Amino acid sequence: MKKALAVLLAGALMGALAASYAKLPAPPPKTEAQKKADADKEAATKAKDAADLAKAQDRAVANYKHNMAGKGGK
């Protein structure tokens, strides 16, 4: 019984090892519509990131000015 279990376990490990080296097929090429949608999505993401950065910078400047006014600077 133990021998059969050991052989079965070894076979399962060898199968798992072989499966880990398997390659997936290449994805199909993107159509022009998919490429345009990806470009639009990336542009929207860049615009949102730029707006978020500008908002954070404005908050940092306002915080700096508020703290400097309290200390009597500038």
Secondary structure, 3 states (H helix, E strand, C coil): CHHHHHHHHHHHHHHHHHHHCCCCCCCCCCCHHHHHHHHHHHHHHHHHHHHHHHHHHHHHHHHHHHHHHHHCCC
